[in-house]
Structures are given as C-alpha cells and as structure tokens.
Amino acid sequence: MYRWSGQTIPREAKEKIFERLYRVDSSRGRGYSGGTGLGLAISKEIIEHNKGEIGVKLEGNCHTFTFSLPVCK
C-alpha cells in the first residue's frame, strides 16, 4: 500500500485518473506538477493484463492506491 498526500482528487475524477493522459487539473502544465498522465494508465494496463485489480481510496488530500495480482503455483 502506498499513501500519497498531495492535490485533492475530486470524487468525480476517481475512475478517470486511470485513463491515459488524464490530469486532474488540466490548466497546470507539466512544469508545475510534473508527469504526463500516463503512469496510472500504464499501471492499470499491466495489472489488468495479469488478471489483477487496481484502485484508489480518496480521503481529502490523502490517497491510498492499492493493487492485487493473483499468485500462480
């Protein structure tokens, strides 16, 4: 589990943050907040390709990202 405290993610953007190139505040450039909007989309693609799940729990400006992957014998 990774906890990150930063910019508040609006509830309506909860599912959109996993879309390619989506940025919560599109008015701010990469120079201000960094990133291209690809990291979570790539993570979701890899995890779901391996039959796993990824999600986020929002609590104000504290975000908890979780993922799970099946364990094969």
Jmol script that loads the backbone (N, CA, C; Angstrom):
load data "model"
ATOM      1  N   MET A   1       0.850  -1.167   0.000  1.00  0.00           N
ATOM      2  CA  MET A   1       0.000   0.000   0.000  1.00  0.00           C
ATOM      3  C   MET A   1       0.899   1.234   0.000  1.00  0.00           C
ATOM      4  N   TYR A   2       0.565   2.179  -0.843  1.00  0.00           N
ATOM      5  CA  TYR A   2       1.325   3.423  -0.947  1.00  0.00           C
ATOM      6  C   TYR A   2       0.394   4.574  -0.649  1.00  0.00           C
ATOM      7  N   ARG A   3       0.745   5.415   0.303  1.00  0.00           N
ATOM      8  CA  ARG A   3      -0.073   6.579   0.644  1.00  0.00           C
ATOM      9  C   ARG A   3       0.631   7.833   0.147  1.00  0.00           C
ATOM     10  N   TRP A   4      -0.108   8.665  -0.544  1.00  0.00           N
ATOM     11  CA  TRP A   4       0.448   9.897  -1.089  1.00  0.00           C
ATOM     12  C   TRP A   4      -0.444  11.046  -0.675  1.00  0.00           C
ATOM     13  N   SER A   5       0.128  12.063  -0.123  1.00  0.00           N
ATOM     14  CA  SER A   5      -0.624  13.247   0.268  1.00  0.00           C
ATOM     15  C   SER A   5      -0.264  14.366  -0.700  1.00  0.00           C
ATOM     16  N   GLY A   6      -1.243  14.898  -1.340  1.00  0.00           N
ATOM     17  CA  GLY A   6      -0.976  15.937  -2.329  1.00  0.00           C
ATOM     18  C   GLY A   6      -2.261  16.609  -2.751  1.00  0.00           C
ATOM     19  N   GLN A   7      -2.331  16.952  -4.007  1.00  0.00           N
ATOM     20  CA  GLN A   7      -3.501  17.631  -4.566  1.00  0.00           C
ATOM     21  C   GLN A   7      -4.736  16.746  -4.392  1.00  0.00           C
ATOM     22  N   THR A   8      -5.821  17.346  -3.958  1.00  0.00           N
ATOM     23  CA  THR A   8      -7.067  16.601  -3.791  1.00  0.00           C
ATOM     24  C   THR A   8      -7.573  16.125  -5.145  1.00  0.00           C
ATOM     25  N   ILE A   9      -7.974  14.868  -5.200  1.00  0.00           N
ATOM     26  CA  ILE A   9      -8.576  14.296  -6.408  1.00  0.00           C
ATOM     27  C   ILE A   9     -10.084  14.327  -6.196  1.00  0.00           C
ATOM     28  N   PRO A  10     -10.812  15.056  -7.032  1.00  0.00           N
ATOM     29  CA  PRO A  10     -12.270  15.115  -6.877  1.00  0.00           C
ATOM     30  C   PRO A  10     -12.896  13.728  -7.050  1.00  0.00           C
ATOM     31  N   ARG A  11     -13.946  13.449  -6.301  1.00  0.00           N
ATOM     32  CA  ARG A  11     -14.626  12.145  -6.366  1.00  0.00           C
ATOM     33  C   ARG A  11     -15.028  11.795  -7.799  1.00  0.00           C
ATOM     34  N   GLU A  12     -15.476  12.798  -8.573  1.00  0.00           N
ATOM     35  CA  GLU A  12     -15.921  12.522  -9.944  1.00  0.00           C
ATOM     36  C   GLU A  12     -14.761  12.135 -10.863  1.00  0.00           C
ATOM     37  N   ALA A  13     -13.531  12.378 -10.438  1.00  0.00           N
ATOM     38  CA  ALA A  13     -12.352  12.031 -11.245  1.00  0.00           C
ATOM     39  C   ALA A  13     -11.751  10.699 -10.834  1.00  0.00           C
ATOM     40  N   LYS A  14     -12.320  10.045  -9.829  1.00  0.00           N
ATOM     41  CA  LYS A  14     -11.741   8.821  -9.268  1.00  0.00           C
ATOM     42  C   LYS A  14     -11.435   7.763 -10.332  1.00  0.00           C
ATOM     43  N   GLU A  15     -12.347   7.496 -11.233  1.00  0.00           N
ATOM     44  CA  GLU A  15     -12.116   6.493 -12.272  1.00  0.00           C
ATOM     45  C   GLU A  15     -11.324   7.053 -13.452  1.00  0.00           C
ATOM     46  N   LYS A  16     -11.439   8.342 -13.702  1.00  0.00           N
ATOM     47  CA  LYS A  16     -10.745   8.965 -14.825  1.00  0.00           C
ATOM     48  C   LYS A  16      -9.233   9.004 -14.642  1.00  0.00           C
ATOM     49  N   ILE A  17      -8.750   9.004 -13.389  1.00  0.00           N
ATOM     50  CA  ILE A  17      -7.302   9.115 -13.172  1.00  0.00           C
ATOM     51  C   ILE A  17      -6.538   7.928 -13.740  1.00  0.00           C
ATOM     52  N   PHE A  18      -7.230   6.845 -14.064  1.00  0.00           N
ATOM     53  CA  PHE A  18      -6.583   5.680 -14.651  1.00  0.00           C
ATOM     54  C   PHE A  18      -6.616   5.717 -16.185  1.00  0.00           C
ATOM     55  N   GLU A  19      -7.175   6.774 -16.772  1.00  0.00           N
ATOM     56  CA  GLU A  19      -7.216   6.926 -18.227  1.00  0.00           C
ATOM     57  C   GLU A  19      -5.934   7.587 -18.719  1.00  0.00           C
ATOM     58  N   ARG A  20      -5.511   7.221 -19.915  1.00  0.00           N
ATOM     59  CA  ARG A  20      -4.292   7.805 -20.490  1.00  0.00           C
ATOM     60  C   ARG A  20      -4.427   9.300 -20.683  1.00  0.00           C
ATOM     61  N   LEU A  21      -3.378  10.004 -20.308  1.00  0.00           N
ATOM     62  CA  LEU A  21      -3.233  11.452 -20.474  1.00  0.00           C
ATOM     63  C   LEU A  21      -4.194  12.282 -19.637  1.00  0.00           C
ATOM     64  N   TYR A  22      -4.960  11.654 -18.746  1.00  0.00           N
ATOM     65  CA  TYR A  22      -5.869  12.420 -17.892  1.00  0.00           C
ATOM     66  C   TYR A  22      -5.078  13.104 -16.786  1.00  0.00           C
ATOM     67  N   ARG A  23      -5.366  14.371 -16.568  1.00  0.00           N
ATOM     68  CA  ARG A  23      -4.754  15.134 -15.476  1.00  0.00           C
ATOM     69  C   ARG A  23      -5.884  15.806 -14.708  1.00  0.00           C
ATOM     70  N   VAL A  24      -5.850  15.726 -13.390  1.00  0.00           N
ATOM     71  CA  VAL A  24      -6.917  16.298 -12.572  1.00  0.00           C
ATOM     72  C   VAL A  24      -7.075  17.777 -12.855  1.00  0.00           C
ATOM     73  N   ASP A  25      -5.965  18.508 -12.904  1.00  0.00           N
ATOM     74  CA  ASP A  25      -6.015  19.943 -13.184  1.00  0.00           C
ATOM     75  C   ASP A  25      -5.330  20.191 -14.518  1.00  0.00           C
ATOM     76  N   SER A  26      -6.120  20.168 -15.571  1.00  0.00           N
ATOM     77  CA  SER A  26      -5.555  20.304 -16.922  1.00  0.00           C
ATOM     78  C   SER A  26      -5.013  21.706 -17.195  1.00  0.00           C
ATOM     79  N   SER A  27      -5.348  22.671 -16.357  1.00  0.00           N
ATOM     80  CA  SER A  27      -4.868  24.038 -16.595  1.00  0.00           C
ATOM     81  C   SER A  27      -3.412  24.210 -16.172  1.00  0.00           C
ATOM     82  N   ARG A  28      -2.887  23.261 -15.405  1.00  0.00           N
ATOM     83  CA  ARG A  28      -1.497  23.363 -14.965  1.00  0.00           C
ATOM     84  C   ARG A  28      -0.619  22.492 -15.854  1.00  0.00           C
ATOM     85  N   GLY A  29       0.514  23.036 -16.253  1.00  0.00           N
ATOM     86  CA  GLY A  29       1.427  22.320 -17.132  1.00  0.00           C
ATOM     87  C   GLY A  29       2.302  21.338 -16.379  1.00  0.00           C
ATOM     88  N   ARG A  30       3.046  20.542 -17.120  1.00  0.00           N
ATOM     89  CA  ARG A  30       3.947  19.559 -16.525  1.00  0.00           C
ATOM     90  C   ARG A  30       5.003  20.216 -15.661  1.00  0.00           C
ATOM     91  N   GLY A  31       5.416  21.417 -16.008  1.00  0.00           N
ATOM     92  CA  GLY A  31       6.445  22.098 -15.241  1.00  0.00           C
ATOM     93  C   GLY A  31       6.045  22.362 -13.807  1.00  0.00           C
ATOM     94  N   TYR A  32       4.756  22.510 -13.579  1.00  0.00           N
ATOM     95  CA  TYR A  32       4.275  22.795 -12.225  1.00  0.00           C
ATOM     96  C   TYR A  32       4.152  21.527 -11.385  1.00  0.00           C
ATOM     97  N   SER A  33       3.445  20.539 -11.923  1.00  0.00           N
ATOM     98  CA  SER A  33       3.158  19.351 -11.118  1.00  0.00           C
ATOM     99  C   SER A  33       3.840  18.091 -11.637  1.00  0.00           C
ATOM    100  N   GLY A  34       4.514  18.173 -12.780  1.00  0.00           N
ATOM    101  CA  GLY A  34       5.200  17.003 -13.325  1.00  0.00           C
ATOM    102  C   GLY A  34       4.236  15.985 -13.897  1.00  0.00           C
ATOM    103  N   GLY A  35       4.811  14.969 -14.524  1.00  0.00           N
ATOM    104  CA  GLY A  35       4.006  13.873 -15.050  1.00  0.00           C
ATOM    105  C   GLY A  35       3.342  14.171 -16.371  1.00  0.00           C
ATOM    106  N   THR A  36       2.963  13.084 -17.038  1.00  0.00           N
ATOM    107  CA  THR A  36       2.312  13.200 -18.337  1.00  0.00           C
ATOM    108  C   THR A  36       0.907  12.629 -18.327  1.00  0.00           C
ATOM    109  N   GLY A  37       0.500  12.052 -17.209  1.00  0.00           N
ATOM    110  CA  GLY A  37      -0.813  11.421 -17.157  1.00  0.00           C
ATOM    111  C   GLY A  37      -0.781  10.007 -17.698  1.00  0.00           C
ATOM    112  N   LEU A  38       0.382   9.369 -17.715  1.00  0.00           N
ATOM    113  CA  LEU A  38       0.496   8.011 -18.232  1.00  0.00           C
ATOM    114  C   LEU A  38       0.741   6.949 -17.157  1.00  0.00           C
ATOM    115  N   GLY A  39       1.324   7.333 -16.046  1.00  0.00           N
ATOM    116  CA  GLY A  39       1.749   6.365 -15.031  1.00  0.00           C
ATOM    117  C   GLY A  39       0.655   5.440 -14.533  1.00  0.00           C
ATOM    118  N   LEU A  40      -0.477   6.000 -14.113  1.00  0.00           N
ATOM    119  CA  LEU A  40      -1.560   5.164 -13.604  1.00  0.00           C
ATOM    120  C   LEU A  40      -2.210   4.353 -14.717  1.00  0.00           C
ATOM    121  N   ALA A  41      -2.283   4.906 -15.925  1.00  0.00           N
ATOM    122  CA  ALA A  41      -2.861   4.170 -17.049  1.00  0.00           C
ATOM    123  C   ALA A  41      -2.000   2.961 -17.403  1.00  0.00           C
ATOM    124  N   ILE A  42      -0.691   3.145 -17.402  1.00  0.00           N
ATOM    125  CA  ILE A  42       0.220   2.034 -17.695  1.00  0.00           C
ATOM    126  C   ILE A  42       0.131   0.987 -16.592  1.00  0.00           C
ATOM    127  N   SER A  43       0.106   1.438 -15.344  1.00  0.00           N
ATOM    128  CA  SER A  43      -0.014   0.513 -14.217  1.00  0.00           C
ATOM    129  C   SER A  43      -1.291  -0.309 -14.326  1.00  0.00           C
ATOM    130  N   LYS A  44      -2.401   0.355 -14.623  1.00  0.00           N
ATOM    131  CA  LYS A  44      -3.690  -0.340 -14.750  1.00  0.00           C
ATOM    132  C   LYS A  44      -3.630  -1.375 -15.871  1.00  0.00           C
ATOM    133  N   GLU A  45      -3.055  -1.003 -16.992  1.00  0.00           N
ATOM    134  CA  GLU A  45      -2.964  -1.913 -18.137  1.00  0.00           C
ATOM    135  C   GLU A  45      -2.173  -3.169 -17.779  1.00  0.00           C
ATOM    136  N   ILE A  46      -1.032  -3.005 -17.146  1.00  0.00           N
ATOM    137  CA  ILE A  46      -0.184  -4.144 -16.762  1.00  0.00           C
ATOM    138  C   ILE A  46      -0.898  -5.030 -15.742  1.00  0.00           C
ATOM    139  N   ILE A  47      -1.474  -4.406 -14.731  1.00  0.00           N
ATOM    140  CA  ILE A  47      -2.132  -5.169 -13.670  1.00  0.00           C
ATOM    141  C   ILE A  47      -3.342  -5.925 -14.203  1.00  0.00           C
ATOM    142  N   GLU A  48      -4.188  -5.273 -14.999  1.00  0.00           N
ATOM    143  CA  GLU A  48      -5.369  -5.949 -15.539  1.00  0.00           C
ATOM    144  C   GLU A  48      -4.992  -7.017 -16.568  1.00  0.00           C
ATOM    145  N   HIS A  49      -3.925  -6.799 -17.299  1.00  0.00           N
ATOM    146  CA  HIS A  49      -3.447  -7.812 -18.255  1.00  0.00           C
ATOM    147  C   HIS A  49      -3.066  -9.098 -17.524  1.00  0.00           C
ATOM    148  N   ASN A  50      -2.620  -8.958 -16.295  1.00  0.00           N
ATOM    149  CA  ASN A  50      -2.230 -10.102 -15.480  1.00  0.00           C
ATOM    150  C   ASN A  50      -3.343 -10.528 -14.524  1.00  0.00           C
ATOM    151  N   LYS A  51      -4.583 -10.173 -14.870  1.00  0.00           N
ATOM    152  CA  LYS A  51      -5.787 -10.552 -14.139  1.00  0.00           C
ATOM    153  C   LYS A  51      -5.809 -10.028 -12.702  1.00  0.00           C
ATOM    154  N   GLY A  52      -5.248  -8.847 -12.504  1.00  0.00           N
ATOM    155  CA  GLY A  52      -5.244  -8.206 -11.198  1.00  0.00           C
ATOM    156  C   GLY A  52      -6.210  -7.041 -11.147  1.00  0.00           C
ATOM    157  N   GLU A  53      -6.201  -6.353 -10.031  1.00  0.00           N
ATOM    158  CA  GLU A  53      -7.072  -5.196  -9.833  1.00  0.00           C
ATOM    159  C   GLU A  53      -6.267  -4.054  -9.240  1.00  0.00           C
ATOM    160  N   ILE A  54      -6.651  -2.821  -9.588  1.00  0.00           N
ATOM    161  CA  ILE A  54      -6.016  -1.625  -9.053  1.00  0.00           C
ATOM    162  C   ILE A  54      -7.117  -0.660  -8.641  1.00  0.00           C
ATOM    163  N   GLY A  55      -6.867   0.094  -7.593  1.00  0.00           N
ATOM    164  CA  GLY A  55      -7.875   1.040  -7.136  1.00  0.00           C
ATOM    165  C   GLY A  55      -7.261   2.144  -6.305  1.00  0.00           C
ATOM    166  N   VAL A  56      -8.097   3.085  -5.941  1.00  0.00           N
ATOM    167  CA  VAL A  56      -7.665   4.212  -5.122  1.00  0.00           C
ATOM    168  C   VAL A  56      -8.768   4.540  -4.126  1.00  0.00           C
ATOM    169  N   LYS A  57      -8.371   4.856  -2.909  1.00  0.00           N
ATOM    170  CA  LYS A  57      -9.296   5.314  -1.872  1.00  0.00           C
ATOM    171  C   LYS A  57      -8.964   6.771  -1.612  1.00  0.00           C
ATOM    172  N   LEU A  58      -9.973   7.634  -1.698  1.00  0.00           N
ATOM    173  CA  LEU A  58      -9.775   9.072  -1.542  1.00  0.00           C
ATOM    174  C   LEU A  58     -10.270   9.533  -0.182  1.00  0.00           C
ATOM    175  N   GLU A  59      -9.405  10.241   0.534  1.00  0.00           N
ATOM    176  CA  GLU A  59      -9.771  10.836   1.818  1.00  0.00           C
ATOM    177  C   GLU A  59      -9.178  12.241   1.856  1.00  0.00           C
ATOM    178  N   GLY A  60      -9.920  13.224   1.345  1.00  0.00           N
ATOM    179  CA  GLY A  60      -9.399  14.595   1.273  1.00  0.00           C
ATOM    180  C   GLY A  60      -8.200  14.657   0.359  1.00  0.00           C
ATOM    181  N   ASN A  61      -7.047  15.078   0.893  1.00  0.00           N
ATOM    182  CA  ASN A  61      -5.854  15.117   0.051  1.00  0.00           C
ATOM    183  C   ASN A  61      -4.920  13.939   0.338  1.00  0.00           C
ATOM    184  N   CYS A  62      -5.440  12.899   1.005  1.00  0.00           N
ATOM    185  CA  CYS A  62      -4.672  11.679   1.261  1.00  0.00           C
ATOM    186  C   CYS A  62      -5.245  10.573   0.379  1.00  0.00           C
ATOM    187  N   HIS A  63      -4.407   9.995  -0.468  1.00  0.00           N
ATOM    188  CA  HIS A  63      -4.857   8.993  -1.441  1.00  0.00           C
ATOM    189  C   HIS A  63      -4.138   7.677  -1.175  1.00  0.00           C
ATOM    190  N   THR A  64      -4.888   6.593  -1.109  1.00  0.00           N
ATOM    191  CA  THR A  64      -4.311   5.273  -0.905  1.00  0.00           C
ATOM    192  C   THR A  64      -4.528   4.458  -2.171  1.00  0.00           C
ATOM    193  N   PHE A  65      -3.441   4.111  -2.854  1.00  0.00           N
ATOM    194  CA  PHE A  65      -3.506   3.299  -4.064  1.00  0.00           C
ATOM    195  C   PHE A  65      -3.218   1.852  -3.683  1.00  0.00           C
ATOM    196  N   THR A  66      -4.053   0.953  -4.168  1.00  0.00           N
ATOM    197  CA  THR A  66      -3.865  -0.473  -3.891  1.00  0.00           C
ATOM    198  C   THR A  66      -3.918  -1.260  -5.201  1.00  0.00           C
ATOM    199  N   PHE A  67      -3.242  -2.392  -5.205  1.00  0.00           N
ATOM    200  CA  PHE A  67      -3.387  -3.305  -6.333  1.00  0.00           C
ATOM    201  C   PHE A  67      -3.200  -4.722  -5.829  1.00  0.00           C
ATOM    202  N   SER A  68      -3.753  -5.673  -6.561  1.00  0.00           N
ATOM    203  CA  SER A  68      -3.576  -7.073  -6.231  1.00  0.00           C
ATOM    204  C   SER A  68      -3.346  -7.851  -7.511  1.00  0.00           C
ATOM    205  N   LEU A  69      -2.532  -8.886  -7.395  1.00  0.00           N
ATOM    206  CA  LEU A  69      -2.236  -9.773  -8.518  1.00  0.00           C
ATOM    207  C   LEU A  69      -2.427 -11.208  -8.043  1.00  0.00           C
ATOM    208  N   PRO A  70      -2.951 -12.077  -8.902  1.00  0.00           N
ATOM    209  CA  PRO A  70      -3.115 -13.467  -8.486  1.00  0.00           C
ATOM    210  C   PRO A  70      -1.752 -14.157  -8.374  1.00  0.00           C
ATOM    211  N   VAL A  71      -1.659 -15.071  -7.438  1.00  0.00           N
ATOM    212  CA  VAL A  71      -0.432 -15.849  -7.260  1.00  0.00           C
ATOM    213  C   VAL A  71      -0.672 -17.210  -7.887  1.00  0.00           C
ATOM    214  N   CYS A  72       0.172 -17.567  -8.841  1.00  0.00           N
ATOM    215  CA  CYS A  72       0.037 -18.848  -9.545  1.00  0.00           C
ATOM    216  C   CYS A  72       1.095 -19.816  -9.025  1.00  0.00           C
ATOM    217  N   LYS A  73       0.729 -21.078  -8.924  1.00  0.00           N
ATOM    218  CA  LYS A  73       1.675 -22.104  -8.494  1.00  0.00           C
ATOM    219  C   LYS A  73       2.325 -22.771  -9.681  1.00  0.00           C
TER     220      LYS A  73
END
end "model"
wireframe off; spacefill off
backbone 0.3
color backbone group
